[in-house]
Amino acid sequence: RHLYTQGSNNFQFYPNIQPNDDFFSGVRLSRDRLIRGSYGQCDIPLGFVQAEKPNTSHSFDKMIFPETETSDINDNVKEIEIQYGTGVKKVKVNGNSEGLIPSKPIITHETGQYCSYPDYSEIKEYTGTLKPRNLEIFRERLEKKNMLSYAEDFHNASGMLAFNCYKLEIEAAMRSEYISGFQLLDLQDFSGQGTALVGMLNALMQEKSFVKKYDIHRKWKFFCSDIVILAEIDDFVVMVGQKLKIPVYVRNMCGKNLHDLKIAWSTDEEQENIFIPELEQGISYAGDIEFTVPFSGLNDIDMRLIKKDGQLTDKPLAENCYELWAYPDDDFRIEKISVMGNSKVYIENNIENVKNLLSQGEKVLYIPEKLPESVKGFYCTDFWCYPMFKSISESMGKEIPVGTLGLLIDDNHPSLAGFASRFYSTPQWYNIVSHADNAILDGTPEDFRPIVQTVDNFERNHKLGILYEVKYGKGKLMVCTSRLNEISDKPETKAFLKSILRYMHSDEFNPQYEFSFGTIGLE
């Protein structure tokens, strides 16, 4: 039979279930009991995909049935402002409500909403009466900022981050026993409300460029299918030699129990099986993956669900993969001066000291405590549409969203030779980005690209830098806008800084561009 509910996300901060509802569809059960991974800045607190270091251990179950039950029964009525369409309105609500303890199945509403940068190759596909003036305007803005040649890289890097954010959130829903289903806001882009580029498909229902280029159609099915293998990983950043024990679960929604299966899992150096005599419907614990992290850099975990007597080459019932980023655990510390042979690199946070050292022809790594003008570092990509939620936040007198779309990394640059990375945001960058302020480099020429750049949204179009190099008189300068001293105990921080310093000590450190400090966002 058909199932009915009063609506989706009705009374967002004061949810309720009506007597005839068959299920509840919403985004939270109280202000702080969140059942989605992302939210608009005006609706804080933010979701775990936005607010936590990437992990696959998050479950919504503890939000649905907290240890201490709360009640929403009282007579205190107050008036509040709520989001209404693209604006706000005032409504009367139960003022003392602490949330809803559900008695019906829970469907998470409008899952996702992770933005990617526009794909301007899409423009030529509009051959009818509808013209993509929005995309044409966004392209014109980027060209005026002297970054049109960056557009394809912006699209690919932001798209891969958006895809991985979707993976985190959908897997959390799959892993949660009391989540009965989820509704993506959409699998395609939405051309209204300022343009929300949240899809794996464009507004014409075509696969985006990054989807085709990086085999996302196949990888999406790893976590969004009727059978899903789920590894519970607290942190994707690990240490070389660390012994890992990773619980593995399977979500079975194929409509029947399955028998005589195994999960064939492998790392770069090991291959084992987890046997499953019977796989019941729902979420089931399958067993553990145990291994010692063998080497620095990228370590892959691949899993395939096949018949007990099957071969790895057999077509699997389900498959999934995870990336771990490993670094050595050493006692490396941030010093004022780094010495390697006859080479010295000065590490400074005082701009006047930096100028003095550069005038003497020295090599300086400048890690500013504060920039005169900057954009806050934020790991997750933007939610839905920056112009829309910026306007809503301003109308409600709340903090506006950061609005950035993840990193674009020159992963082949020698300064990152000792710090394994993709060209887009991956978990080892979380702490580095979260403790950074992006320098605004709008005055630099188009061919000056930061080594680590943050992709800005299509409205603001700043050129944003976290790591970049210039020459200054007789001296050589590397700027890192992440406050590494705040995260100096992290293995990824040590590896990142060591890699930068090793490069600065080498003959390869030879910056080609010279600008004023104001041009590179330092004054």
TORGUSE-985183 format. One line per 10 residues: number of its first residue (from 0); for each residue x, y, z of C-alpha. Coordinates in pm, whole numbers. Example, Ala and Ser with C-alpha at 12.3 -4.5 7.8 and 13.67 -1.06 7.14 Angstrom:
2
0 = 1230,-450,780 ~ 1367,-106,714
# end
This chain:
523
0 = 0,0,0 ~ 99,363,-25 ~ 260,519,283 ~ 170,872,387 ~ 316,1150,600 ~ 205,1506,676 ~ 501,1642,480 ~ 878,1655,474 ~ 1073,1871,717 ~ 760,2030,865
10 = 851,2248,1166 ~ 1221,2179,1126 ~ 1331,2266,1480 ~ 1012,2136,1648 ~ 928,1812,1463 ~ 625,1599,1540 ~ 446,1287,1419 ~ 72,1308,1354 ~ -161,1014,1441 ~ -208,908,1078
20 = 155,941,967 ~ 310,617,843 ~ 663,755,866 ~ 857,1068,958 ~ 1049,1260,693 ~ 1280,1533,822 ~ 1632,1653,891 ~ 1650,1670,1272 ~ 1460,1551,1579 ~ 1552,1856,1784
30 = 1793,2145,1739 ~ 2096,1929,1820 ~ 1973,1580,1728 ~ 2073,1576,1363 ~ 1981,1302,1117 ~ 2158,1445,815 ~ 2522,1513,730 ~ 2498,1876,618 ~ 2296,2192,683 ~ 2285,2556,583
40 = 2488,2792,802 ~ 2165,2964,909 ~ 2041,2632,1055 ~ 2339,2552,1279 ~ 2461,2324,1426 ~ 2622,2189,1112 ~ 2620,1820,1022 ~ 2899,1572,1089 ~ 3027,1581,729 ~ 3082,1955,772
50 = 3197,1961,1135 ~ 3401,1643,1189 ~ 3722,1502,1047 ~ 3617,1254,776 ~ 3518,918,924 ~ 3288,624,865 ~ 3205,558,1229 ~ 2925,816,1258 ~ 2578,671,1316 ~ 2248,857,1341
60 = 2109,597,1584 ~ 2227,782,1894 ~ 2043,1089,1768 ~ 1719,901,1707 ~ 1710,730,2046 ~ 1933,927,2286 ~ 2019,776,2622 ~ 1800,1027,2805 ~ 1460,1062,2646 ~ 1323,1411,2605
70 = 968,1539,2584 ~ 802,1799,2370 ~ 486,1824,2581 ~ 435,2169,2732 ~ 224,2476,2686 ~ 492,2742,2638 ~ 435,2902,2299 ~ 681,3145,2141 ~ 737,3309,1806 ~ 1047,3226,1602
80 = 1189,3299,1258 ~ 1220,3005,1020 ~ 1352,2965,667 ~ 1060,2995,425 ~ 1144,2937,60 ~ 1436,3170,-5 ~ 1335,3404,277 ~ 1215,3388,637 ~ 883,3405,818 ~ 765,3404,1181
90 = 568,3113,1325 ~ 441,3014,1669 ~ 591,2699,1819 ~ 611,2496,2137 ~ 892,2685,2310 ~ 1020,2424,2558 ~ 1025,2128,2322 ~ 1344,1925,2346 ~ 1269,1705,2051 ~ 1089,1407,1914
100 = 1132,1044,2016 ~ 996,874,1703 ~ 753,586,1702 ~ 745,554,1322 ~ 1014,483,1059 ~ 1259,766,990 ~ 1343,893,642 ~ 1620,1153,622 ~ 1510,1438,398 ~ 1712,1621,129
110 = 2033,1432,194 ~ 2349,1577,46 ~ 2344,1920,-118 ~ 2722,1920,-171 ~ 2827,2172,-435 ~ 3077,2144,-715 ~ 3212,2419,-938 ~ 3032,2467,-1275 ~ 3121,2253,-1575 ~ 3132,2505,-1858
120 = 3156,2232,-2121 ~ 2785,2185,-2046 ~ 2696,2520,-2208 ~ 2715,2383,-2563 ~ 2451,2121,-2477 ~ 2178,2387,-2457 ~ 2062,2380,-2820 ~ 1694,2468,-2777 ~ 1506,2775,-2659 ~ 1646,2758,-2304
130 = 1981,2936,-2276 ~ 2222,2875,-1986 ~ 2268,3242,-1901 ~ 2352,3148,-1543 ~ 2651,2940,-1653 ~ 2754,3202,-1907 ~ 2751,3471,-1637 ~ 2955,3253,-1401 ~ 3210,3193,-1676 ~ 3232,3566,-1749
140 = 3295,3637,-1380 ~ 3578,3385,-1368 ~ 3733,3530,-1682 ~ 3725,3880,-1530 ~ 3920,3740,-1233 ~ 4185,3598,-1472 ~ 4115,3236,-1381 ~ 3920,3098,-1677 ~ 4200,2850,-1745 ~ 4137,2708,-1395
150 = 3772,2619,-1464 ~ 3815,2253,-1559 ~ 4045,2188,-1262 ~ 3802,2368,-1029 ~ 3519,2148,-1155 ~ 3711,1822,-1120 ~ 3859,1896,-776 ~ 3536,2025,-622 ~ 3337,1745,-785 ~ 3556,1475,-633
160 = 3520,1632,-288 ~ 3142,1655,-332 ~ 3130,1287,-432 ~ 3328,1184,-123 ~ 3100,1395,100 ~ 2799,1211,-44 ~ 2974,882,28 ~ 3027,977,393 ~ 2666,1082,445 ~ 2495,799,259
170 = 2714,541,433 ~ 2617,692,770 ~ 2250,644,679 ~ 2318,288,564 ~ 2509,215,886 ~ 2226,345,1110 ~ 1986,72,1218 ~ 1698,311,1282 ~ 1721,501,954 ~ 1467,342,720
180 = 1569,536,412 ~ 1698,861,271 ~ 1588,1110,7 ~ 1863,1280,-190 ~ 1769,1638,-256 ~ 1856,1546,-613 ~ 2099,1350,-824 ~ 2101,1636,-1074 ~ 2174,2009,-1055 ~ 1896,2260,-985
190 = 1898,2574,-1199 ~ 1682,2780,-962 ~ 1751,2948,-626 ~ 2073,3102,-755 ~ 2188,2773,-917 ~ 2258,2473,-694 ~ 2524,2254,-855 ~ 2476,1963,-617 ~ 2431,1678,-863 ~ 2643,1403,-1006
200 = 2435,1482,-1315 ~ 2388,1826,-1468 ~ 2051,1994,-1516 ~ 2011,1806,-1845 ~ 2047,1470,-1665 ~ 2389,1411,-1821 ~ 2691,1286,-1630 ~ 2923,1569,-1535 ~ 3278,1577,-1668 ~ 3437,1459,-1341
210 = 3183,1175,-1316 ~ 3286,1043,-1657 ~ 3657,1105,-1607 ~ 3690,934,-1268 ~ 3443,644,-1306 ~ 3200,785,-1049 ~ 2898,607,-1198 ~ 3048,272,-1091 ~ 3187,399,-760 ~ 2851,553,-658
220 = 2702,202,-648 ~ 2961,101,-386 ~ 2759,285,-120 ~ 2420,346,-284 ~ 2272,9,-376 ~ 2050,-265,-234 ~ 2352,-435,-72 ~ 2634,-223,72 ~ 2956,-323,251 ~ 3045,-73,524
230 = 3381,-40,701 ~ 3373,150,1032 ~ 3682,373,1027 ~ 3736,638,1296 ~ 4013,820,1109 ~ 4148,780,756 ~ 4483,922,869 ~ 4694,650,1033 ~ 5056,588,1134 ~ 5302,352,972
240 = 5321,36,1183 ~ 4983,99,1345 ~ 4776,-215,1407 ~ 4424,-165,1280 ~ 4108,-356,1363 ~ 3824,-230,1145 ~ 3467,-357,1199 ~ 3280,-442,879 ~ 2901,-439,835 ~ 2668,-520,548
250 = 2337,-346,478 ~ 2105,-587,296 ~ 1796,-434,136 ~ 1753,-679,-153 ~ 1432,-818,1 ~ 1559,-1160,112 ~ 1817,-1332,329 ~ 2133,-1449,152 ~ 2346,-1753,234 ~ 2701,-1886,206
260 = 2886,-1565,131 ~ 3224,-1414,205 ~ 3378,-1069,198 ~ 3711,-1099,19 ~ 3917,-805,140 ~ 4264,-693,45 ~ 4517,-424,124 ~ 4836,-351,-68 ~ 5009,-641,109 ~ 4739,-868,254
270 = 4435,-1064,139 ~ 4184,-1238,367 ~ 3818,-1345,384 ~ 3530,-1280,622 ~ 3280,-1566,594 ~ 2907,-1496,627 ~ 2691,-1813,658 ~ 2369,-1609,650 ~ 2318,-1244,562 ~ 1988,-1127,705
280 = 1793,-826,587 ~ 1886,-496,750 ~ 2225,-409,895 ~ 2452,-696,1006 ~ 2797,-711,1161 ~ 3015,-931,940 ~ 3352,-935,1116 ~ 3678,-741,1138 ~ 3960,-650,905 ~ 4292,-666,1092
290 = 4632,-564,955 ~ 4939,-352,1028 ~ 4984,-38,818 ~ 5285,-126,600 ~ 5416,199,451 ~ 5380,576,422 ~ 5140,730,174 ~ 4822,585,31 ~ 4704,246,161 ~ 4394,100,-8
300 = 4134,-135,139 ~ 3920,-317,-119 ~ 3623,-539,-30 ~ 3407,-765,-247 ~ 3101,-967,-140 ~ 3097,-1296,-332 ~ 2983,-1658,-287 ~ 3175,-1857,-27 ~ 3344,-2072,-292 ~ 3379,-1785,-541
310 = 3688,-1625,-688 ~ 3799,-1261,-671 ~ 3738,-1235,-1043 ~ 3367,-1321,-998 ~ 3111,-1044,-1034 ~ 3043,-932,-675 ~ 2706,-887,-507 ~ 2858,-570,-359 ~ 3195,-399,-340 ~ 3347,-101,-165
320 = 3685,61,-113 ~ 3850,301,131 ~ 4172,502,129 ~ 4398,534,433 ~ 4672,797,443 ~ 4971,682,648 ~ 5259,883,793 ~ 5547,794,1026 ~ 5511,881,1393 ~ 5828,1068,1481
330 = 5934,1342,1722 ~ 5979,1611,1455 ~ 5917,1958,1600 ~ 5870,2303,1455 ~ 6187,2506,1519 ~ 6274,2868,1440 ~ 6553,2760,1204 ~ 6575,2442,995 ~ 6927,2336,897 ~ 7021,2077,636
340 = 7389,2070,541 ~ 7485,2425,446 ~ 7124,2530,391 ~ 6916,2730,639 ~ 6542,2793,630 ~ 6394,3041,877 ~ 6042,2969,1004 ~ 5871,3295,1100 ~ 5531,3432,1200 ~ 5637,3799,1221
350 = 5609,3995,897 ~ 5885,4245,983 ~ 6128,3965,1062 ~ 6034,3803,731 ~ 6113,4122,537 ~ 6446,4164,714 ~ 6554,3805,645 ~ 6450,3821,280 ~ 6644,4145,230 ~ 6952,3951,344
360 = 6889,3686,78 ~ 6763,3419,318 ~ 6503,3146,264 ~ 6192,3195,478 ~ 5884,2988,551 ~ 5623,3238,668 ~ 5334,3100,875 ~ 5124,3408,961 ~ 4913,3409,1275 ~ 4663,3641,1105
370 = 4612,3782,758 ~ 4480,4135,690 ~ 4209,3994,463 ~ 4124,3630,418 ~ 3859,3361,378 ~ 3830,3106,658 ~ 3961,2756,591 ~ 3679,2500,568 ~ 3724,2138,457 ~ 3374,2047,337
380 = 3235,2188,15 ~ 2958,2449,19 ~ 2596,2363,96 ~ 2334,2398,-180 ~ 2407,2749,-312 ~ 2626,3023,-163 ~ 2428,3330,-284 ~ 2098,3190,-155 ~ 2217,3091,193 ~ 2435,3400,225
390 = 2121,3608,170 ~ 1919,3401,419 ~ 2191,3427,685 ~ 2214,3803,637 ~ 1836,3846,663 ~ 1837,3647,989 ~ 2140,3830,1132 ~ 2346,3510,1138 ~ 2698,3419,1031 ~ 2724,3373,656
400 = 2859,3046,511 ~ 3226,3015,421 ~ 3121,2920,70 ~ 3435,2747,-57 ~ 3448,2424,-259 ~ 3752,2236,-132 ~ 4115,2227,-243 ~ 4287,2225,-580 ~ 4632,2080,-514 ~ 4938,2065,-738
410 = 5006,1712,-617 ~ 5309,1678,-846 ~ 5485,1983,-700 ~ 5819,1888,-536 ~ 5720,2063,-211 ~ 5464,1784,-161 ~ 5693,1497,-264 ~ 5697,1368,95 ~ 5326,1427,155 ~ 5113,1187,-48
420 = 4805,1358,-186 ~ 4542,1365,-456 ~ 4475,1682,-655 ~ 4159,1736,-448 ~ 4071,1740,-76 ~ 4128,1413,109 ~ 4124,1352,487 ~ 4492,1425,559 ~ 4418,1787,467 ~ 4134,1827,718
430 = 4339,1962,1011 ~ 4564,2168,783 ~ 4266,2337,618 ~ 4065,2378,940 ~ 4354,2571,1097 ~ 4412,2791,792 ~ 4297,3125,661 ~ 4303,3151,283 ~ 4510,3439,152 ~ 4335,3642,-120
440 = 4560,3657,-426 ~ 4331,3836,-670 ~ 4604,4076,-783 ~ 4833,3805,-917 ~ 4845,3706,-1287 ~ 4659,3407,-1427 ~ 4969,3190,-1459 ~ 5057,3232,-1090 ~ 4897,2932,-925 ~ 4925,2848,-556
450 = 5065,2504,-478 ~ 4763,2447,-254 ~ 4464,2653,-360 ~ 4107,2668,-230 ~ 3832,2671,-492 ~ 3596,2964,-441 ~ 3229,2979,-540 ~ 3098,3121,-867 ~ 2975,3444,-706 ~ 3288,3560,-522
460 = 3565,3409,-740 ~ 3863,3488,-519 ~ 4196,3329,-597 ~ 4268,3170,-259 ~ 4601,3032,-142 ~ 4714,2814,149 ~ 5063,2729,20 ~ 5250,2938,-239 ~ 5602,3059,-319 ~ 5751,3389,-442
470 = 6087,3561,-459 ~ 6143,3888,-276 ~ 6457,4080,-359 ~ 6750,3846,-298 ~ 6541,3618,-78 ~ 6304,3327,-137 ~ 5969,3303,40 ~ 5726,3016,97 ~ 5393,3115,254 ~ 5183,2862,446
480 = 4863,3012,586 ~ 4782,2708,801 ~ 4878,2765,1165 ~ 5077,2444,1191 ~ 5184,2513,1550 ~ 4821,2452,1654 ~ 4833,2097,1513 ~ 5204,2023,1553 ~ 5136,1688,1723 ~ 4953,1541,1422
490 = 5152,1296,1206 ~ 5014,1454,888 ~ 5131,1799,1005 ~ 5483,1671,1066 ~ 5495,1502,725 ~ 5357,1813,552 ~ 5609,2048,714 ~ 5902,1811,661 ~ 5814,1783,293 ~ 5800,2162,252
500 = 6132,2214,432 ~ 6307,1940,236 ~ 6202,2117,-84 ~ 6311,2459,46 ~ 6655,2320,130 ~ 6693,2183,-223 ~ 6807,2354,-543 ~ 6454,2306,-679 ~ 6330,2588,-455 ~ 6360,2872,-703
510 = 6043,3088,-713 ~ 5986,3269,-1043 ~ 5739,3540,-942 ~ 5804,3855,-741 ~ 5519,4059,-595 ~ 5462,4314,-321 ~ 5342,4176,11 ~ 5006,4342,-50 ~ 4961,4159,-381 ~ 5009,3821,-214
520 = 4769,3894,69 ~ 5019,3960,347 ~ 4968,4337,395
# end
